[in-house]
Amino acid sequence: TNVLPFRGHYNGKGHSIEGLYSYRNVSSGVGLFGFIHTAEIDSVVLEGAEIYGLYATGGIAGAVVTSAGKREPSTINHCKVINSVISGAREVNGDVDTWSASIGGIVGAVDAYSIFLANGCSVDDETIVNGANCVGGIVGGGNLRSTIQISNCKNAAAVSAAYAAVGGIVGSADTVFISACINSNSITGAIKYT
């Protein structure tokens, strides 16, 4: 929960977590780890997952948070998302919900004042990442005064947003540093206007 986020070190040692299903389409902080704070997550493989949330939804972590405006980092290294659906989109009377935001292949949202570091993570081409706003292959959205640093990451998933702020690596950000990253699939925004 956002009150008790994961604060430890988790090393998956390259083992796969298969078939995770989480349909929390009116919730925030949805992912293998819902909220993380000063956490380090290494070498986790998420395969065949279906993860649906309204806000801050990601494959590995829903949201990176901090406490009382402190500048505290969390890191995710060498994690993979394979053949999965990470989605903030839900159908309401045949129309995509317009409120979902901060949906990412690895992390959904980076909260205000939080620092998030990702290295060597990947999302494969069998994965779909979609939502309404702030949708990214690696990180969905970084809030005001957040810092995101992404290096050596690869997104091969198709990424789409019903409205705005969509990217192969990051959908939206305040302060962002990206190095040696690759996006190799389609990025589609403003679907509602086509």
N, C-alpha and C positions, 0 to 999 in steps of 0.2 A: 504494500500500500504506500501511498505518499507519506503517511505518518511513520511507517516502519519500512523504509526502503532497504534493499540489499546493500550491505556495506562491506562485504568481505572480499576474498579472493577466491575465484572459482576457476579451476583448470580442468577443462574437459578432456585433455590429453588426446584430442582428435577423435574421440568417440562420437557416434551419431545419436541424436535424439530424434526418433522417427514418429511421424503421425500425430504430432501435437495439434489439437483442435481447441481453439478458444473463440467463442462467438459472444463477445461482450460489446455489442454495437451501440450501447449508450454509455460506455465507460471510457475512462482515460487510464493511461499506464498499462497498456496491454502488450504482452510479449512473453517470451520465455521467462525473463525477469521483468516484472511490471515497472518498478522504479528502482534506480540505482543511485547511490550516493557514496562518493569516495571509494568506488569499487574497482576491482580489476577482474576482467573476465577474459580467459585465454582458451584458444583451441577448442571451441565448441562447434559442432556441426549440427545444424538443424535441417532435417530433411522431411519432405512431404507434409509440411505444416500448413494449417489454415488458421490464420489469425485475423480477426475482425474487431475493430474498435472505433470509437467515435473520435478520440483525440489521443495523441501521443501513443501511437501504435507502431511497433517494430518487431522484427524477427527475433533478435536477441534481447533487446530491452525496449520497453515502451518509452521511458523518459529518464533522462539524466537530471538529477536535482541536487540542490545544495541547501545549506541551512543559513537563515538570517543574513542573506546577502554576502556570505563568505565566498571567496574564489577558490573552490576546491575541485580538483580534477577527478574524473573517472576515466578508465581506459578499457577498450575492447581490442584485443589483438588476435589475429589469425583465426577469426571465426568465419564460418561459411553458412550461407542459407541456400538450400538446394531444392528445386522442384516444389516450391511453396507458393501460397497466396498470402500476401500481406495487404490488407484492405481496410480502408475507412469508408468505402462505398457500400451503401445498402439501398435496397430498392424500397421506395415508398410510393405506392400506387403506380408502379411501373417506371418511376423516375429515380435517378440517383440522389441520395440524400445530400443536401447542399451544405451540411454543417461539419463534415469530417475535416480534420486538419492535422498536420504533422504526422505523416505516415511515411515510414522509411524501411528499407530492406533490412538494415542492421539496427538502427535506433530511430524511434519516432520523433521525439522532441528533446531539445537541450534547453533546460529552464534558464530563466534570467540569472545571471552571475555564475552559472555553471561553466565548467571547462570540460570539454569532451575530446579525448584523443583516440583515434582509431588507426591501426596499422595492420596491413596485410590481410584485410577482410575481403570477402567476395560474396556476390549474389549471382547465381547462375542464370542461364538463358531460359530455363524451364520455370522460372519464378515470375510472378506477376506482382507488381507493386502499384496500387491505385488508391485514389481518394478524391476529395474535392479541392483542397488547397494545401500548399506546403507539402509536396510529395517528392521524395528523393530516393534514388537507388540505394544509397548508403545511409543518409540522414534526411529525415523529412523536413524539420524546421528548427532553427535556432532562435530563441527569443531574444528580446532586447538585452544587451549587455552580456550575452553569452559568447563563449569562444569555442570554436570548433577547429580541430586540427586533424586532417585526414591524409595519410600517406600510404603509398603502395597498395591501394585498394582497387578492386575491379567490380564494376557493375555490368552484368550482361542481361539483366532483366528488363523487360518492357516496362516503362514507367509512364503513368498517365494521371492527369488531374482534370476534374470536371471544369475547374475554373483556372486559378493562377498559381504561380510559384511552384514550378516543377523542374526537376533537374536530374540528370543521370547520376550525379554524385550527391549533391545537396539541393533540396527544394528551395529553401530560403535560409538566410543567416544574418546575424549582425556582424560578428567578426569571424572570418573563416580563412584558414590556410590549407591549401590543397597542393600536394606534391606527388608526382609519379603515380597518378591515378588514371584509370581508363574506364570510359563508358562505351559499350559496343552494341547497344540496342536502341530502339526508338524511344523518343521522349515526346509525349503528346500532351499539350495543354489546351485549355479553353474548349474542351469537348462540347460543352453546353452551347457553344456559339457556332458550331460547324454544322 
